[in-house]
Amino acid sequence: MSNYHIKNLEEYWQVYRKSINEPEIFWSEIAEEHFLWRKKWDKVLEWDFDKPSIKWYQGAELNITENCIDRHLFNRADKTAILFEPNNPQEKAQHITYKQLSERVNKMANVLKSQGVNKGDRVCIYLPMIPELAISVLACARIGAIHSVVFAGFSADALATRIKDSGSKMIITSDGAYRGNKTIELKKIVDEAIVDIDIVNKVLVVNRTKTKINMKNGRDIWLAPLLIKSSDICEATIMKAEDPLFILYTSGSTGKPKGMVHTTAGYMVYSAYTFKNIFQYQEKDVYWCTADIGWITGHSYIIYGPLANGATTVMFEGIPSYPDYGRFWEIVEKHKITQFYTAPTAIRALAKEKLDYVNRYDLSSLKILGTVGEPINEEAWHWYNDNIGKGKSPIVDTWWQTETGGIMISPIPFSTPTIPTYATLPLPGIQPVLVGNDGEELQGNNKEGKLCMKFPWPGMARTIWDNHKRFKDTYFSEVKNMYFTGDGALRNAVGYYRITGRTDDVIIVSGHNLGTAPIEDAINEHPAVVESAIVGFPHSIKGNALCGYITLKQYGESRDHDNLKAEINQMITERIGGIAKLDQIQFTVGLPKNRSGKIMRRILRKITLGDIENLGDTSTLLNPEVVELIIEGRAVKV
Ligand code: WT7
């Protein structure tokens, strides 16, 4: 039996039991056998969920890029590491071998050094899905700089918030980004974001779209000439196990995004271990995860997990609908993809289109299908299973979070029997518990409660950048001595987990985690608005869509409401990004509040669903008349 690679259900249970009974032995064996260390650890684990303080592999020294790149140069130098598929299907795909990746990462790392980046400095990366994105990430890791990747769909304001919070002195971006038949002016967005940020003294620019841009003297530099001049040898900086590897922002239920900090050794071990088991990667496989590297899925399962296993990982620059809805399947056929990992929202969008888009292509290379980001509904699951997997490829519904660093609850393909809508069983080392309303652990099966973790795992985030108190308050205060996920879940008769949704003010729209507070803040900045409340409602493609209840200063006056709605969505686009736009808006004279002034979103949710017969307990409602008014003018589509 190998701890590292589980091949059947019996092995899963054996490994799982060991991981729970002897977690330190379990995780030290895996780390010992499958990774390259400059120095071994003195202590596998030290933890205290009250402080909270979590330390894995203390005393160890390593560099993650030696694990993801250098060690493969002995036996996989000419194997494709990154297979880049451009937005335009006419443009040639790039096969970047491990040897070429090593040279390009080292060159980039030398450029960063020559531009003044030191170990521990933060570098903000705002790039489209082009090879330079993965290369920049790895180059930071090579020299111990902390990367902070910001999804290139975020607006200038959202980018500025993240640059300031992380204290990034350098930004790596491109002139523009291709997205379907559009070109997005990325560099212009960066210019806007940093007008008032003095700490940014260097902007490195990749030439991708040949978009005309402004280059500010002394600050902005084209990357290509620097790369040509720099050496392809760069000694890896030796890192301590708990040195930060990256910051990645995720929304929270209050305004500011949370900069989740992931550290080096534990994150490496966990992303690699989960990749190997969830995708059962074999040497000749071509693995494709369609996520953007701007999200954790891309960090763990496009870059670090696959590369640590010597895999071929696909990076796709484009979108599923360009040039038509067959694009994903065209790529599967073209590159003979073996594992395909995507979001339920993409599946729902493609399932709406003609089956001919699928049936045109030979998908017989596929062995394993995956989903991530939100629950997959039964209909989408069957469509995926029947039409893409042809009933032969197991579907892994993987539950995890930015905070968890890697997949936590998921079937292991060919081992765990799957049931649609169930993420099934915890991975080795993961100890989920369900907690009731009084903070009690719910024992036994057929239970539903708050999903918590009672034991640490190597991939978990260690803190929120510059705000350890918020880390404690958000994740370790809801339930004593437990990590609280923010999700609810049920455990069925055989112990399988099904995620039932968020229990806080976070709404998952198209697989993107959106806090209601930052969207409300953006709306409230509009001069016509007093205040607002956002709630989610089911949407056939996005999973959830957003409905805003907005109190106007002068409700009912002659203002053009359609225009106002457009202005509000424009405001959201500017402050956060297009992903946070509202599908429905209802203007109102007030919002339902309880006696302490808290907005009763529960009631708004019911009204949005049209479930006005069951508003629940309204006895604490301060202003019932407002509820009546809102019901009368039920939300109108934007
Ligand atoms: C939240 C985390 C993990 C990478 C992408 C999202 C929801 C995620 C599932 C799933 C049901 C899921 C949860 C979670 N979620 N995967 N398989 N089934 N819900 O990362 O942006 O940090 O969002 O996404 O609500 O808490 P994220």
Residues whose N, C-alpha, C, O or C-beta is under 5 A from the ligand:
A	BS01	WT7	T250 T297 T371 V372 G373 E374 P375 D397 T398 W399 W400 Q401 T402 E403 T485 D487 I499 R502 G511 N513
